[in-house]
């Protein structure tokens, strides 16, 4: 019998659990990866999630260390003496314990600093115990699964070796492995997996959030005279239609002036249409049916994967215009935003383009003097889809009255072009483009959007993005290239101790994406009150004052607190 390193195992009574059941080289690299998982990153993490990240990191490190030790042993073909082995292992054990303790202290310090910076809850002292336990369990589980797979491969090889020579059996195993990789890369296995995931999330789509009820007004999709049914809207569509300020709340906000009931229309995946374009046309027809083209403002809200729309984006416009608005949304996937972004960006692109074009085609037929203002909005993957309706900033100016995108992913084409070609001296996390003539960026909108002190024409395009938002900054380029947002002066909520490491930063920011909305407003991927300042800058109604804007910020903050 041999251990993972290929060395003979001693009799059972002499085994020492760690050295013999786990390869020494694998454990050394695993500990290094544990340390790297504890280095400063963009967002604070909870105990369980940090344990998950550390456990996965340790398992990856173990795999690399094990393979490396096998390769070294194969090349050197000389075993050190037992005494040398013992000394090295004892030394590594001491260094590992001391190093891990030091890294946990550093982890605690930067966590406290970051949590204070973001006004987030402190890390509980029991969290360190939870982190360690979860990390160990995850590590052991992943290594065990890997061993089972390895044993399965060896078992197949042994069976084949009984029929054909060992060299041929090894070739067969290699061919099968290549075939499997080809299937994965070719999308065959991915399509099977995605079909299963799609079916699972389709079931979630049938659920209805607590408090969401079918509308009784024809001004909402799924209500009387609607072209689509309530059940067809999907979970997020039903939520969007059910919520928003009431007429009474709008009137009270606007000094008692009689308010209109805001129009909200939506088409879900099950609402009808055999293609994205047909679904988009249905959404535009529903907008027209509800009287949306008679309102002061039409908002085309491009959704995330599941059909979610940031309530603050919609409600802000409705408060500002006292309900004289119409907002339309379109669901194009059952998958969560992050999963849609990874595997199905093209569908998001098609949906954003089709949705805007369907509304724009109806809007441009209206007499110019009676047309409502036409604006586009979207968060995260919604901004990616929304951008797809336009080829450039000039196109935005030509075909809209304003655009507001929050938390744009790094893959957004217009965002990338504007950020890459920013004016010299402006940082990547808060760029200035062409002296702010059309496009402006805000992290803390009240103080950022007036930058620079030059004329801001109309229509206007605004990106809200936080320096600590991993959705904005995650990119495959992080694997091998240090980004400008870490080279330049740091953003207001990014620690100086956060540094770029090849591969590590890529994985750390990817992990941050999973907890990107678990921080207070103004940090990470949480965008609420600054949306008031963005809409006020883009499309403020006549008579709108700074005091009105402050009151709207208060309303949005209360909405965010209510969840």
GIFEN-V772760 format. One record per helix or strand. SS is the DSSP state (h for helix, s for strand). FROM is the first residue (numbers start at 1). LEN is the number of residues. If there is no record, write none. Layout:
BEGIN
SS&FROM&LEN  SS&FROM&LEN
END
This chain:
BEGIN
s&2&1  s&8&1  h&12&3  h&17&5  h&24&14  h&47&30  h&82&36  h&126&36  h&166&20  h&188&18  s&220&1  h&231&12  h&247&7  s&263&5  h&276&14  h&292&3  s&297&6  h&311&10  s&325&6  h&337&7  h&345&19  h&368&3  s&373&7  h&381&7  h&393&7  s&403&4  h&413&8  h&428&3  h&434&3  s&439&4  h&445&4  s&461&4  h&470&4  h&476&4  h&484&4  h&504&10  h&530&10  h&546&17
END
